[in-house]
Amino acid sequence: MSRLLLMISCLLLAPWAAAADLAVFAGRLYTQAGAPIDNGVVLIRGGKIVAVGRRGEVALPPGILTLEAAVVTPGLIDARTVVGLSGYMNQPHDQDQLEISAPMQPQLRAVDAYNARERLVDWLRELGVTTLHTGHGPGALISGQTMIVKTLGNNVDEVMVKPAAMVAAHLGPGAFGAENRSPGTRAAQIALLRQQLIKAGEYRDQQSSRKAEARPARDLEMETLVEVLAGRLPLLITAHREQDLRSALRLREEFAIRIVLDGAAEAYLMTDAIAAAGVPVLLHPPMARQFGELENASFTTAKALHDAGIPFALQSGFESYVPKTRVILWEAAIAVAYGLPFEPALASISSQAAEILGIADRVGSIEPGKDGDLVLFDGDPFEYTSQVVGVIIEGALAD
């Protein structure tokens, strides 16, 4: 047994050991805040990174716990998933990612449905994922809100990073109403969204009236859409076809709202338009099955986005079959195999993902002041024979 695995096995009496001051040595340290460091070391105290540098150049307290691995990266970030609302048992009791009783329900909060003890969360953590952007998934015109959590903790309050991150919307056939219910066409989808955003603007104006009798009763749906209009909550728009992606960009321009494109299978057909709009992309998993709305998906889209200078992150997305989720580490490896350079690929599941999600002040890179989230590998992270040999979240050693 390796020194690292032996140390972890001795320390772990639960799914994790209590946060500890520790130093992590790396044969190669990818900080995502500068050039990789050979023979690097990361010092973590109180759950935060306090020093990063070459081995021998960082002063270490006497007797501090030390770990060592061939390669160390920042904790990985899954930029779009439904894990924690969607469970591995694939039964009605653990499938809370989509409510279909109405086409638009922006008031639904992921925080009210998240299960921190879901086995899929454990599985992703074992594969290096330390942060999840999760919540209501595609399948409705507006399905609800998303949130951001860490993957180590007993309940939603312990793991919370951001309780409301984005509002999830979906354009295209995947969000058409079932059994002749509206919306049944693309034009109806955009018209309904436009109408609700206009209504939210009117609600906002009425709420600000000086006359109490003129103010409407509280409306949770309208309150959420007011946050979208104000730019405090981005509209996360799942769209794969070029025509739906262009509709999303038009909606952004019309209402001057922040949007993030999700999925974007045909984004390679319109990189100039996406780049000009300055809109980031949470790209579909490269290995997603290429049928239906993804029939024109390409393994090289990540490279195309990178070449066009478009900020993007990779995601695990949502799978309707067991095991219910993909793994971003493996998806990034495929993107590398199809031309995406190593460091942009790593950025797409760490630093760039953190920037898009608005959490770069805490995670995504190995820098002093940020959370002590690290992944330890026994080799190249994108080599299929390499293994995750340790995961650290805010200074705690996870299983």
C-alpha positions in Angstrom: 0.0 0.0 0.0 1.3 3.5 -0.9 2.3 6.0 1.8 -0.8 8.1 0.9 -3.3 5.3 1.0 -1.9 3.9 4.2 -2.1 7.3 5.9 -5.6 7.8 4.7 -6.7 4.3 5.8 -5.4 5.0 9.3 -7.1 8.4 9.5 -10.5 7.7 8.1 -13.0 6.3 10.6 -15.9 7.9 8.8 -16.5 8.9 5.2 -14.0 11.7 5.9 -11.5 12.7 8.6 -11.9 16.0 10.4 -10.3 18.9 8.6 -6.6 19.1 9.5 -3.6 21.2 8.9 -1.6 19.4 6.3 1.0 19.7 3.5 0.5 18.0 0.2 3.6 17.2 -1.9 3.2 16.7 -5.7 5.6 15.5 -8.3 3.7 17.8 -10.6 1.3 20.5 -9.2 -1.3 22.0 -11.5 -2.4 25.1 -9.7 -4.5 26.6 -12.6 -3.2 30.0 -11.4 0.0 29.9 -13.3 2.5 27.4 -14.8 2.6 23.9 -13.3 5.1 23.4 -10.5 7.4 20.4 -10.4 8.2 19.1 -6.9 5.4 21.3 -5.6 3.8 21.6 -2.2 0.5 23.0 -0.9 0.1 24.0 2.7 -3.5 23.9 4.1 -4.4 25.4 7.5 -7.9 25.8 8.9 -9.4 24.4 5.7 -7.8 27.1 3.5 -4.7 27.1 1.3 -2.1 29.3 2.9 1.0 28.7 0.8 1.9 27.2 -2.6 5.4 26.7 -4.0 8.3 24.4 -4.7 9.2 21.7 -2.2 11.8 23.1 0.2 10.8 26.7 -0.5 7.6 26.7 1.6 8.1 26.7 5.4 6.2 23.9 7.0 5.2 23.8 10.7 7.0 21.0 12.6 5.1 17.7 12.8 2.5 18.7 10.3 0.6 15.9 8.5 2.1 15.3 5.0 0.7 13.5 2.0 2.3 12.9 -1.3 1.1 12.1 -4.9 2.5 12.0 -8.4 0.0 14.7 -9.6 -2.1 17.2 -7.7 -4.9 19.4 -9.2 -7.6 21.6 -7.8 -10.8 19.9 -6.7 -12.8 19.2 -9.8 -16.1 21.1 -10.5 -19.0 19.5 -12.2 -20.5 22.6 -14.0 -24.0 21.1 -14.6 -25.7 18.1 -13.1 -28.8 17.0 -11.3 -27.0 14.7 -8.8 -28.5 15.0 -5.3 -31.9 15.6 -6.8 -31.6 12.6 -9.1 -30.6 9.5 -7.2 -28.9 6.3 -8.3 -31.8 4.0 -7.5 -33.8 5.5 -10.4 -37.1 5.2 -8.6 -39.8 7.8 -8.1 -38.7 8.5 -4.5 -35.3 9.7 -5.6 -36.2 11.6 -8.8 -36.8 15.2 -7.8 -35.0 16.9 -10.7 -38.1 17.7 -12.8 -41.6 18.7 -11.9 -43.9 18.5 -14.9 -47.2 19.9 -13.5 -46.6 23.2 -15.2 -44.3 24.4 -18.1 -42.7 27.2 -16.0 -41.8 26.9 -12.3 -38.8 29.2 -11.6 -39.8 29.3 -7.9 -38.8 25.7 -7.3 -35.6 25.6 -5.3 -33.0 22.9 -5.5 -32.0 23.5 -1.9 -35.5 22.1 -0.9 -34.8 18.8 -2.7 -31.1 18.1 -2.4 -30.0 14.9 -0.6 -26.4 15.3 0.6 -26.3 11.6 1.5 -27.1 10.4 -2.1 -24.7 7.7 -3.1 -24.1 9.4 -6.5 -22.5 12.3 -4.6 -20.1 9.9 -2.9 -19.3 8.3 -6.2 -18.4 11.5 -7.9 -16.4 12.6 -4.9 -14.4 9.4 -5.1 -13.6 10.4 -8.7 -12.3 13.8 -7.8 -15.4 16.0 -7.9 -15.4 18.4 -4.9 -18.0 20.9 -6.1 -21.3 20.4 -7.9 -23.5 22.9 -9.7 -26.8 20.9 -9.4 -30.5 21.5 -9.4 -33.5 21.2 -11.6 -32.8 19.7 -14.9 -34.0 20.1 -18.5 -37.4 18.9 -19.7 -39.5 21.9 -18.9 -39.5 25.5 -20.3 -38.4 26.7 -16.8 -37.8 23.8 -14.4 -36.5 25.6 -11.3 -33.4 26.9 -9.7 -29.9 25.5 -9.4 -27.4 25.7 -6.5 -23.8 25.0 -5.8 -22.6 22.6 -3.1 -19.5 20.7 -1.9 -19.5 16.9 -2.1 -18.6 16.3 1.5 -21.1 16.7 4.3 -24.1 15.3 6.0 -26.8 17.7 5.0 -27.5 20.5 2.6 -26.6 23.3 5.1 -23.2 21.8 5.7 -22.3 21.6 2.0 -23.8 24.8 0.7 -21.7 27.2 -1.4 -24.5 29.1 -3.2 -28.2 28.4 -2.5 -29.4 30.0 -5.7 -27.0 30.0 -8.7 -29.1 30.1 -11.9 -32.6 29.6 -13.2 -32.9 26.5 -15.5 -34.7 26.9 -18.8 -34.9 24.6 -21.9 -35.6 25.4 -25.5 -36.3 22.8 -28.1 -38.4 19.6 -28.5 -37.1 18.3 -25.1 -39.3 20.8 -23.4 -42.4 20.6 -25.5 -45.5 20.0 -23.4 -46.7 16.4 -23.3 -50.2 15.3 -24.5 -50.9 18.4 -26.5 -50.1 20.7 -23.6 -48.4 24.1 -24.3 -45.8 24.8 -25.4 -45.9 22.6 -28.4 -43.7 24.5 -30.7 -40.5 26.6 -30.6 -42.5 29.8 -31.3 -44.7 29.1 -28.3 -41.7 28.5 -26.1 -40.2 31.9 -26.8 -43.6 33.7 -26.6 -44.3 32.2 -23.2 -40.8 33.1 -21.9 -41.2 36.6 -23.3 -44.6 37.1 -21.8 -43.5 36.0 -18.3 -40.4 38.2 -18.4 -42.6 41.2 -19.4 -45.0 40.3 -16.6 -42.1 40.1 -14.1 -41.0 43.6 -15.2 -44.5 44.9 -14.5 -44.6 43.1 -11.1 -41.3 44.7 -10.2 -42.6 48.1 -11.1 -45.8 47.6 -9.1 -43.9 46.3 -6.1 -41.9 49.6 -6.0 -45.1 51.7 -5.9 -45.2 54.2 -3.0 -48.9 53.3 -2.5 -49.3 50.1 -0.5 -52.7 49.3 -2.1 -51.1 49.3 -5.6 -48.6 46.7 -4.7 -49.5 43.1 -5.8 -49.5 40.1 -3.4 -46.2 38.3 -3.3 -45.6 35.9 -6.2 -42.7 33.6 -5.9 -42.5 32.9 -9.6 -42.4 36.7 -10.4 -39.9 37.3 -7.6 -37.5 34.8 -9.2 -37.9 36.2 -12.7 -37.3 39.7 -11.3 -33.9 38.4 -10.1 -33.3 37.3 -13.7 -34.2 40.7 -15.1 -31.9 42.4 -12.5 -29.0 40.2 -13.6 -28.6 38.7 -10.2 -29.6 35.2 -11.4 -28.5 34.1 -14.9 -30.9 32.2 -17.1 -29.3 28.8 -17.7 -30.7 27.9 -21.1 -30.5 24.3 -22.2 -30.4 24.3 -26.1 -28.7 22.0 -28.6 -30.0 23.0 -32.0 -28.5 26.0 -33.7 -31.9 27.6 -34.1 -32.6 27.3 -30.4 -29.2 28.6 -29.5 -29.9 31.7 -31.7 -33.3 32.2 -30.0 -31.5 32.2 -26.7 -29.1 34.9 -27.8 -32.1 37.0 -29.1 -33.9 36.7 -25.8 -30.7 37.8 -24.0 -30.4 40.9 -26.2 -34.1 41.8 -26.0 -34.2 41.8 -22.2 -30.6 42.6 -21.4 -30.4 39.5 -19.1 -27.4 37.3 -18.3 -27.6 33.9 -19.9 -25.5 30.8 -19.9 -25.8 28.3 -22.7 -26.2 24.7 -21.5 -25.6 21.7 -23.7 -25.0 23.5 -27.0 -24.4 20.5 -29.2 -24.4 22.6 -32.4 -22.4 25.5 -30.9 -19.6 24.8 -33.4 -21.9 26.1 -36.1 -22.1 29.6 -34.6 -19.0 30.2 -32.6 -18.7 33.7 -34.0 -22.2 34.7 -32.7 -21.6 33.2 -29.3 -18.2 34.8 -28.9 -19.6 38.2 -30.0 -22.4 37.9 -27.4 -19.8 37.1 -24.7 -22.0 34.2 -23.4 -20.3 31.3 -21.6 -21.2 27.7 -22.4 -21.7 24.6 -20.2 -20.9 22.1 -22.9 -22.6 18.7 -23.1 -20.5 15.7 -22.1 -18.5 14.8 -25.2 -19.5 11.1 -24.8 -23.2 11.9 -24.6 -25.3 9.7 -26.9 -25.7 11.4 -30.3 -29.4 11.1 -31.1 -32.4 13.4 -30.9 -31.4 16.9 -30.2 -27.8 15.8 -29.9 -27.7 13.9 -33.3 -25.3 16.5 -34.7 -23.0 16.6 -31.6 -19.3 16.5 -32.2 -16.4 15.2 -30.1 -14.4 18.3 -31.2 -16.8 21.0 -30.0 -14.7 21.7 -26.9 -11.7 22.4 -29.1 -13.8 24.7 -31.3 -15.0 26.7 -28.4 -11.5 27.0 -27.0 -10.2 28.1 -30.4 -12.9 30.7 -30.6 -12.0 32.1 -27.2 -15.4 31.2 -25.7 -15.4 30.5 -22.0 -16.7 27.0 -21.4 -16.9 24.3 -18.8 -17.7 20.6 -19.1 -20.5 18.9 -17.3 -21.8 15.5 -16.5 -25.4 16.5 -17.5 -28.3 14.2 -16.8 -28.7 10.6 -17.8 -32.1 8.9 -17.6 -30.6 5.5 -17.0 -28.4 4.0 -14.3 -25.9 5.1 -13.1 -27.7 8.4 -13.7 -24.6 10.5 -14.1 -21.5 10.8 -16.2 -18.0 11.7 -14.8 -16.4 15.0 -15.9 -12.9 13.7 -15.4 -13.5 11.1 -18.1 -15.4 13.5 -20.3 -12.5 16.0 -20.2 -10.1 13.2 -21.1 -12.1 12.5 -24.3 -12.1 16.2 -25.2 -8.2 16.0 -24.9 -8.2 13.0 -27.2 -10.1 15.0 -29.7 -7.8 18.0 -29.8 -8.4 20.1 -26.7 -5.1 21.0 -25.0 -4.4 19.6 -21.6 -4.5 22.7 -19.5 -7.7 24.2 -21.1 -9.3 20.8 -20.5 -8.3 20.9 -16.8 -9.5 24.5 -16.7 -12.9 23.4 -18.0 -13.4 21.2 -14.9 -11.7 23.6 -12.4 -10.7 27.2 -12.9 -12.9 28.1 -15.9 -15.9 26.3 -14.4 -15.4 28.3 -11.2 -15.3 31.6 -13.2 -18.5 30.8 -15.1 -20.3 29.8 -11.9 -19.2 32.8 -10.0 -17.3 30.9 -7.3 -13.7 31.6 -8.3 -13.1 33.4 -5.1 -13.3 30.1 -3.3 -12.5 27.2 -5.7 -11.1 26.3 -9.1 -7.4 27.0 -8.5 -4.7 26.3 -5.9 -3.9 29.7 -4.4 -3.6 31.2 -0.9 -6.9 32.1 0.5 -9.0 29.6 -1.4 -10.6 26.5 0.0 -8.3 23.6 0.6 -9.8 21.4 -2.2 -7.4 19.1 -3.9 -7.4 15.9 -6.0 -4.4 13.5 -5.8 -3.6 11.3 -8.7 -1.0 8.5 -9.2 -0.4 9.7 -12.8 -1.7 11.9 -15.6 -5.3 12.7 -14.7 -6.5 12.2 -18.3 -4.7 8.8 -18.8 -7.2 6.0 -18.4 -4.9 3.9 -16.3 -4.4 6.7 -13.7 -6.3 6.6 -10.4 -7.6 9.2 -7.9 -5.7 8.2 -4.8 -6.9 11.0 -2.5 -9.5 13.8 -2.3 -9.3 16.8 0.1 -12.2 19.1 0.7 -11.6 22.2 2.8 -8.7 20.4 4.5 -10.7 17.2 5.2 -9.5 13.9 3.8 -12.4 12.2 2.0 -12.8 8.5 1.3 
